[in-house]
Amino acid sequence: MRPHASATAEAAPAPSTLRQPPLADTCCLSLPLSANDIAKESRRSTITAQDVLAALRELEFDDFLPTVESALAAFREQEKGRSIEAAAKRAAKLQAAGGSGGEGAAGADEGDEDVDIMGNDDDAGADADADADAE
């Protein structure tokens, strides 16, 4: 049995009853666009945290600034801790590889042979250059 025309008309909402996008959707779209404009005004292609904070001010979301700034400070402290931890691990690894002497990073790199991206030894390239000079 075919549905009535009135049943199909009820299935599609009338244009006046279409739902407006939530405020959060609008903010999530306008904030990065505004931050991108601020970065472009400074002739940069990368958006920084300062650009986002300036965009929040520009869009009159000043109430969010303290929360965002504290979250940014916490993130930067966490990243600083990770960086220090990674540096300490690298130093310990270099010291273990270099022995107990006071050579540090310089002593660990002296014996290493440079290899290019393709995996060829630099010495092989130097030999090819020397052969070309000899001709």
Legacy VTK file of the C-alpha trace (Angstrom):
# vtk DataFile Version 3.0
C-alpha trace
ASCII
DATASET POLYDATA
POINTS 135 float
0.000 0.000 0.000
1.308 3.453 -0.933
1.617 6.091 1.790
-0.534 9.171 1.602
0.961 12.449 0.474
0.358 13.852 3.954
2.512 11.099 5.518
5.496 11.956 3.321
5.071 15.668 3.957
5.316 15.078 7.708
8.582 13.169 7.343
10.505 16.163 5.987
10.681 19.150 8.330
9.529 22.497 7.055
12.338 25.004 6.402
11.177 27.169 9.307
11.626 24.302 11.781
15.195 23.392 10.749
17.511 23.357 13.711
20.054 26.172 13.975
23.661 25.074 14.587
24.545 25.143 18.276
26.624 28.012 19.564
29.539 25.643 20.210
29.641 24.666 16.515
29.711 28.309 15.487
32.468 29.084 17.990
34.533 26.073 16.938
34.452 27.332 13.372
34.972 31.034 13.991
37.793 30.726 16.524
40.355 29.026 14.243
39.344 31.273 11.331
39.917 34.355 13.446
43.205 32.983 14.808
44.310 32.209 11.236
43.520 35.794 10.190
45.605 37.103 13.092
48.524 34.870 12.076
48.255 36.002 8.442
48.287 39.648 9.543
51.635 38.865 11.162
52.751 37.155 7.925
52.868 33.709 9.504
51.277 30.521 8.229
51.201 28.772 11.615
48.676 29.622 14.321
50.252 30.069 17.754
48.705 29.976 21.201
48.923 33.773 21.306
46.861 33.935 18.093
44.150 31.791 19.683
44.109 33.963 22.808
43.859 37.102 20.666
41.020 35.498 18.682
39.170 34.739 21.914
39.457 38.425 22.843
38.404 39.512 19.352
35.327 37.268 19.451
34.499 38.634 22.917
35.007 35.340 24.749
36.973 37.034 27.518
35.287 34.831 30.127
37.174 31.814 28.757
40.612 33.456 28.838
41.592 32.542 32.438
40.648 28.883 31.889
42.444 28.665 28.544
45.535 30.468 29.867
45.776 28.157 32.889
45.351 25.079 30.662
48.058 26.437 28.347
50.413 27.026 31.283
49.786 23.479 32.558
50.438 22.056 29.079
53.686 24.003 28.744
54.876 22.791 32.162
54.058 19.205 31.202
55.963 19.541 27.919
58.889 21.140 29.738
59.003 18.174 32.122
58.918 15.724 29.215
61.711 17.609 27.468
63.904 17.582 30.574
63.202 13.884 31.106
64.077 13.054 27.476
67.297 15.103 27.690
68.299 13.258 30.865
67.685 9.890 29.167
69.776 10.929 26.151
72.599 12.137 28.402
72.547 8.887 30.388
72.590 6.842 27.177
75.497 8.863 25.769
77.427 8.567 29.011
76.874 4.818 29.105
78.005 4.475 25.491
81.022 6.743 25.979
82.302 5.044 29.107
82.912 6.623 32.467
85.337 9.236 31.101
84.468 12.904 30.880
84.073 12.754 27.104
80.309 13.278 27.105
78.491 13.731 23.814
81.614 14.691 21.834
83.373 11.407 22.581
80.330 9.336 21.633
80.027 10.947 18.196
83.686 10.710 17.151
83.602 7.088 16.022
80.222 7.301 14.287
80.261 7.131 10.509
77.878 9.459 8.659
75.283 7.750 6.476
73.051 9.574 4.007
69.307 9.091 3.716
69.667 6.434 1.041
71.885 4.354 3.348
75.111 4.934 1.438
78.299 5.660 3.345
79.666 9.176 2.987
83.110 7.666 2.439
81.818 5.922 -0.699
80.622 9.271 -2.013
84.005 10.823 -1.209
85.706 7.996 -3.145
83.486 8.706 -6.149
84.369 12.422 -5.922
88.074 11.571 -5.729
87.751 9.310 -8.819
85.999 12.095 -10.730
88.782 14.578 -9.799
91.464 12.127 -10.944
90.036 11.984 -14.499
LINES 1 136
135 0 1 2 3 4 5 6 7 8 9 10 11 12 13 14 15 16 17 18 19 20 21 22 23 24 25 26 27 28 29 30 31 32 33 34 35 36 37 38 39 40 41 42 43 44 45 46 47 48 49 50 51 52 53 54 55 56 57 58 59 60 61 62 63 64 65 66 67 68 69 70 71 72 73 74 75 76 77 78 79 80 81 82 83 84 85 86 87 88 89 90 91 92 93 94 95 96 97 98 99 100 101 102 103 104 105 106 107 108 109 110 111 112 113 114 115 116 117 118 119 120 121 122 123 124 125 126 127 128 129 130 131 132 133 134
